[in-house]
């Protein structure tokens, strides 16, 4: 069913059952998708993600919306806020910090190749946290950046969220392993926009790979958690992926399609490559109709 509401095409479609986060319903009977009026004559892509937002990165106008105010876990997408708070703190990026017992994940019991005792410059820890979503690196950054340790750091993350107008967002830890780190697609678009203003975040989130030496002097190779960065056929200026069971597969990014900067938020996609497939479907849809949405130069 099609309805035109205030410049939007509202599309109500029956949707197939898809794997979704454990905290959401297991079967979706209807999806309400909104696309910008200029795209209303074209079939909107069917995406597996529970929440999706595509914004014109220049004007801030939405092009595609799906449940953008649905609040849900965001997993390691949280690390963009961790990075901004760290860089705002003024903590020395050249100072070496070490992984301690405090960085061992006792919540999800995830593993890490950053053994206790690993010592790296704070800047390199930030690279691993953003590029490869290294949880121990993010936790060590939060523990060492501010007087008051991790607790004070998380408080600063929430203060930063309020300052950015992210009123439906809350953080409980700097890694995203805590399922209580929740937000909406609308709020995360604001976070991506803010993160794009930090040159180091742009550089580190789009670095394809990096090598370090372990405490036992073994070479460790890390790669970007985002397949779109690794494959190199997208023009991405900032991005972050995330996954825990409660959040599903998530991806946020600022990218350029054609000549147009876009902000894309994909939350709680199905398993495997679903978030990448959703991103590609959005890109194909937009590239198929460039005259309908590209901002005039």
C-alpha positions as CSV (number, residue, x, y, z in Angstrom):
1,X,0.0,0.0,0.0
2,X,1.3,3.4,-0.9
3,X,0.5,6.7,0.9
4,X,2.0,10.1,0.4
5,X,2.4,11.9,3.7
6,X,4.1,15.3,4.0
7,X,6.5,14.8,1.1
8,X,7.2,11.1,1.9
9,X,6.1,8.0,0.2
10,X,5.0,5.5,2.9
11,X,5.3,2.0,1.8
12,X,3.7,-0.8,3.8
13,X,4.9,-4.2,2.7
14,X,4.6,-7.7,3.9
15,X,8.1,-8.9,4.9
16,X,9.7,-12.3,5.1
17,X,10.9,-13.6,8.5
18,X,14.5,-12.8,9.0
19,X,17.0,-13.5,11.8
20,X,17.0,-10.6,14.2
21,X,18.3,-9.6,17.6
22,X,17.1,-11.6,20.5
23,X,15.4,-8.7,22.1
24,X,13.1,-8.1,19.1
25,X,10.1,-10.0,17.8
26,X,11.0,-13.1,15.9
27,X,8.6,-12.5,13.0
28,X,7.8,-9.2,11.3
29,X,4.4,-9.0,9.8
30,X,4.6,-5.5,8.4
31,X,7.4,-3.0,7.6
32,X,6.7,0.7,7.2
33,X,9.3,2.3,5.0
34,X,9.5,5.9,4.1
35,X,11.3,7.3,1.1
36,X,11.8,10.8,-0.1
37,X,9.1,12.0,-2.4
38,X,11.4,12.4,-5.4
39,X,12.2,8.6,-5.1
40,X,8.5,7.6,-4.7
41,X,8.1,6.3,-8.2
42,X,10.8,3.7,-7.7
43,X,10.6,0.5,-5.8
44,X,12.2,0.8,-2.4
45,X,14.7,-1.9,-1.5
46,X,13.7,-4.6,0.9
47,X,16.3,-4.7,3.6
48,X,16.9,-7.2,6.4
49,X,17.8,-4.6,9.0
50,X,15.3,-3.6,11.7
51,X,16.2,0.1,11.5
52,X,17.7,2.0,8.6
53,X,18.3,5.7,7.9
54,X,19.9,7.2,4.8
55,X,20.5,10.9,5.0
56,X,21.8,13.4,2.4
57,X,25.1,14.3,4.1
58,X,25.0,17.9,2.7
59,X,21.4,18.9,3.5
60,X,20.6,16.5,6.3
61,X,17.4,15.5,4.5
62,X,16.3,11.9,4.8
63,X,16.2,9.7,1.7
64,X,15.1,6.4,3.2
65,X,13.7,5.7,6.7
66,X,12.8,2.5,8.5
67,X,12.0,2.5,12.2
68,X,14.5,5.3,12.9
69,X,13.2,5.9,16.4
70,X,13.3,2.3,17.5
71,X,15.7,2.1,20.4
72,X,18.0,-0.9,20.5
73,X,21.4,-2.2,21.4
74,X,24.2,-0.8,19.2
75,X,27.2,-3.0,20.2
76,X,30.6,-1.7,19.0
77,X,29.1,1.2,17.1
78,X,29.5,2.6,20.7
79,X,33.3,2.9,20.0
80,X,32.7,6.0,17.8
81,X,31.6,7.8,21.0
82,X,34.5,6.3,22.9
83,X,36.9,7.7,20.3
84,X,35.4,11.2,20.4
85,X,35.5,11.4,24.2
86,X,39.1,10.2,24.2
87,X,40.1,12.8,21.7
88,X,38.2,15.5,23.5
89,X,39.9,14.6,26.8
90,X,43.3,15.8,25.7
91,X,45.0,12.6,26.9
92,X,48.3,12.1,25.2
93,X,48.1,9.9,22.2
94,X,51.8,9.2,22.4
95,X,51.7,7.9,25.9
96,X,52.0,4.1,26.2
97,X,49.2,2.3,28.0
98,X,49.0,-1.4,28.9
99,X,46.3,-4.0,28.8
100,X,45.5,-5.1,32.4
101,X,43.2,-7.7,34.0
102,X,40.5,-5.0,34.1
103,X,40.2,-5.4,30.3
104,X,39.3,-9.1,30.4
105,X,35.7,-9.4,29.2
106,X,33.8,-11.0,32.1
107,X,30.4,-10.0,30.6
108,X,30.3,-11.8,27.2
109,X,33.5,-13.8,27.7
110,X,34.9,-12.7,24.4
111,X,38.5,-13.4,23.6
112,X,41.3,-11.0,22.4
113,X,44.7,-11.3,21.0
114,X,45.8,-8.3,23.1
115,X,47.2,-10.3,26.0
116,X,47.4,-8.8,29.5
117,X,50.6,-6.9,29.6
118,X,50.5,-5.7,25.9
119,X,51.8,-2.1,25.9
120,X,51.1,0.3,23.0
121,X,50.9,4.0,22.5
122,X,47.4,5.3,23.1
123,X,47.1,6.3,19.5
124,X,47.7,2.7,18.3
125,X,45.2,1.4,20.8
126,X,42.7,3.8,19.3
127,X,43.5,2.5,15.9
128,X,42.8,-1.1,16.9
129,X,39.6,-0.1,18.7
130,X,38.2,1.7,15.7
131,X,39.6,-0.3,12.8
132,X,39.3,-3.9,14.1
133,X,36.8,-3.2,16.9
134,X,39.3,-4.4,19.6
135,X,37.4,-4.5,22.9
136,X,40.4,-4.6,25.2
137,X,41.9,-1.6,23.4
138,X,38.7,0.4,23.9
139,X,38.4,-0.6,27.5
140,X,42.0,0.4,28.2
141,X,41.6,3.7,26.6
142,X,38.5,4.5,28.8
143,X,40.3,3.3,31.9
144,X,43.4,5.4,31.5
145,X,42.1,8.6,29.8
146,X,40.5,10.5,32.7
147,X,40.8,10.9,36.5
148,X,38.1,8.6,37.8
149,X,38.8,5.9,35.3
150,X,36.2,4.0,33.3
151,X,33.2,5.3,35.3
152,X,34.1,8.9,34.7
153,X,34.7,8.1,31.0
154,X,31.3,6.6,30.5
155,X,29.7,9.6,32.2
156,X,31.5,11.8,29.7
157,X,30.2,9.6,26.8
158,X,26.6,10.2,28.0
159,X,27.3,13.9,28.4
160,X,28.6,14.1,24.9
161,X,25.5,12.3,23.6
162,X,23.3,14.9,25.3
163,X,25.4,17.7,23.8
164,X,24.9,16.2,20.3
165,X,21.1,16.0,20.8
166,X,21.2,12.2,21.1
167,X,18.4,12.1,23.6
168,X,17.4,8.5,23.0
169,X,20.9,7.2,23.6
170,X,22.6,5.8,26.7
171,X,26.0,4.2,27.3
172,X,27.0,1.8,30.1
173,X,30.4,0.8,28.8
174,X,33.0,2.0,26.2
175,X,33.2,-1.2,24.2
176,X,29.6,-2.0,23.3
177,X,29.7,-5.4,24.9
178,X,27.0,-4.2,27.4
179,X,23.6,-4.7,25.7
180,X,22.3,-1.7,27.6
181,X,24.3,0.6,25.3
182,X,21.2,1.6,23.3
183,X,20.3,4.2,20.6
184,X,18.2,4.9,17.6
185,X,19.1,5.3,13.9
186,X,18.2,8.9,14.2
187,X,20.6,9.5,17.0
188,X,23.4,7.5,15.5
189,X,23.2,9.6,12.3
190,X,24.0,12.6,14.6
191,X,26.9,10.6,16.1
192,X,28.3,9.7,12.6
193,X,28.1,13.4,11.6
194,X,30.0,14.5,14.7
195,X,32.6,11.7,14.4
196,X,33.3,12.8,10.8
197,X,34.7,16.1,12.2
198,X,37.7,14.2,13.8
199,X,40.4,13.6,11.2
200,X,41.9,10.7,13.3
201,X,38.5,8.9,13.5
202,X,38.2,9.3,9.7
203,X,41.6,7.9,9.2
204,X,41.5,5.0,11.7
205,X,38.0,3.8,10.8
206,X,38.9,3.5,7.1
207,X,42.4,1.9,7.6
208,X,42.2,-1.6,5.9
209,X,44.8,-3.4,8.1
210,X,47.5,-3.0,10.7
211,X,50.2,-5.1,12.3
212,X,51.6,-5.1,15.9
213,X,53.9,-7.3,17.9
214,X,52.5,-9.2,20.8
215,X,54.0,-9.4,24.3
216,X,55.8,-12.6,23.1
217,X,57.2,-10.8,20.1
218,X,54.9,-12.5,17.6
219,X,53.6,-10.5,14.7
220,X,49.8,-10.0,14.9
221,X,47.8,-8.9,11.8
222,X,44.6,-7.0,12.3
223,X,42.1,-6.1,9.6
224,X,39.2,-3.7,9.3
225,X,35.9,-5.2,10.6
226,X,34.0,-3.7,7.7
227,X,34.1,-5.7,4.5
228,X,33.3,-2.6,2.5
229,X,36.5,-1.0,3.6
230,X,38.6,-4.1,3.0
231,X,37.2,-4.5,-0.5
232,X,38.0,-0.9,-1.3
233,X,35.2,-0.2,-3.8
234,X,33.3,2.3,-1.7
235,X,34.3,5.9,-0.9
236,X,33.9,5.8,2.9
237,X,35.1,8.7,5.1
238,X,34.0,7.3,8.5
239,X,32.4,4.0,9.5
240,X,31.9,1.6,12.4
241,X,30.5,-1.9,12.6
242,X,29.0,-3.7,15.6
243,X,27.7,-7.1,16.7
244,X,26.5,-8.7,19.8
245,X,23.6,-11.1,19.9
246,X,21.2,-8.6,21.4
247,X,22.1,-5.9,18.8
248,X,22.3,-8.0,15.6
249,X,24.7,-6.9,12.9
250,X,25.1,-3.1,12.7
251,X,26.9,-0.7,10.5
252,X,27.1,3.1,10.4
253,X,29.0,5.2,7.9
254,X,29.5,8.4,6.0
255,X,30.1,7.6,2.3
256,X,29.8,9.2,-1.1
257,X,27.6,7.8,-3.8
258,X,27.9,9.6,-7.1
259,X,29.1,13.0,-5.9
260,X,26.8,13.0,-2.9
261,X,27.9,12.5,0.7
262,X,25.5,10.2,2.6
263,X,25.1,9.0,6.1
264,X,23.8,5.5,6.3
265,X,22.7,3.7,9.5
266,X,21.9,0.0,9.4
267,X,20.9,-1.6,12.7
268,X,20.0,-5.2,13.6
269,X,20.5,-6.8,10.2
270,X,20.2,-10.5,9.9
271,X,23.2,-12.9,10.1
272,X,26.3,-13.1,8.1
273,X,26.7,-10.6,5.4
274,X,23.2,-9.0,5.8
275,X,24.5,-5.5,6.8
276,X,26.8,-5.4,3.8
277,X,24.1,-6.7,1.5
278,X,21.7,-4.0,2.8
279,X,24.3,-1.3,2.2
280,X,24.9,-2.6,-1.3
281,X,21.1,-2.7,-2.0
282,X,20.8,1.0,-0.9
283,X,23.7,2.0,-3.1
284,X,22.3,0.2,-6.1
285,X,18.9,1.7,-5.6
286,X,20.4,5.2,-5.4
287,X,22.8,4.7,-8.3
288,X,19.9,3.5,-10.5
289,X,18.1,6.9,-10.1
290,X,20.7,9.6,-9.6
291,X,18.7,12.4,-11.0
292,X,16.0,11.9,-8.4
293,X,18.1,12.5,-5.3
294,X,21.5,13.9,-6.1
295,X,21.9,17.5,-4.8
296,X,22.6,19.9,-7.7
297,X,26.2,21.0,-7.7
